[in-house]
């Protein structure tokens, strides 16, 4: 089972949210978790974004467990060419990211929000 490599909380969230990992996820997770550069080419709706993010979320959860919390720093940066996609990703990841600060930063991000991000950086941007 590909989920056994993930932190129990991450695996439990995934199992409760999705019926099963997609083929893209099963094939890509070992390479991503090993830190290898990985290109995931799969159809729309096949879970590509979560394929990439789940390993990062897992690493943040493990770090939080080991250190009794996360430091005030950005650890993960996701670059999306489409503003709408970055906002969609942010909304879709709110549930699995409970306790992990995330934010979306675009050219339209208000100055006040940018200042807040500098004072209390998101863990995932």
N, C-alpha and C positions, 0 to 999 in steps of 0.2 A: 504494500500500500504506500503510495507516494507521500501521503500526509504524515507518516510516522517520523519523517526526518524533521518535521517542524515542532516548535514548542507546543506542548499540549493545549494551551489556551488558543493558539493560532489554529491548530488542527481542529479543535472543537468548534471554533467559530466557523471555519470553512465548511466542515461537515454539516453543521446546522443550517448553513445558508445556501449551499449548492448540493445538487444530487450526487455529483462526483466531479473529480478533476477532468478537464478536457484533455484531448490528446496533446495539444500544444503545451499544456501545463506539465503533464507527465514527462514529456520529452525534454522540456527546457529546464525544469527545476533543478535537476542534478548539476547541470552546467552552471547555472546562475549561482546556486549555493556554493559551488566550488570556486567562484570568483572569476570564471572564464567569461570573456566577451561572448555574448550570445545574441544571435539574431533570431527573432521569432516571426516567421512569416506564416500567417494563418488568416482565415476568413474573418470578416467582421462578426462580432458576437461570440468569438471562440475563447474569450478570456485572456487576450494578450496582455492587457494592462495589468490585470491582477497576477498574471504569470510573473511579470517583472516585479510588481510591488510586494507580493507575498513574502519573498525572501528578505526584502528590506524591512518589512513590518516584523517578520520573525526575528531579525537581528536586533531591532529596537526593543522588542519585548524581552529578549534574552538579556540585553544590556541593562534594561530597567530592573529585571530580577536580580542580576548580579550586583548592581550598584544601588539597589533600593531607590530607584528613580532614574530619571534622565537629566543630564546637565542641560543648561540653557544654551544650546548650540544647535545649528542646523547640521544634520547628519546625512540626510537624503535630499538630493535635488533632482527633480524630474522636469525635463524640458519638453514642452509640447509646442508644436508649430501652430496650434489652433487654440485661441482663447476659450472658445466654447467647450472644447475637449478638456482643457485644464480645469474649468469650473465643474464640468460633469464628473471628472475623476475625483475632485475634492469632495463633492457631495456623496458620491458612491463609496468613498473610503471613510466617511465619518464614523460609521458603525464599527468597522474593525480597528479604528484608530483611537478608541476610547482611552484616554490617558496619554496619548501621543499628540502633541500639538502639530497641526498641519495648517498650511496657508497657501493661497494662490497669489502670485505676484505677476502683474502684467504692466504694460506701459500705461494702462489706465488706473492703476492702483492709486488711491488718494494718498497724499503726503502724510496724513495722520496715520493711516494704516502702515505705511512704510516705516514711519518712526516707531510705531508699536512693535513691528517686526525686528527692528534693530535693538530695541530695549529688551524684548523677550522673544528671541528667535524661535521660529517653528522648528520642530525636529525634522519635519518633512515639508519641503517647499516645492 
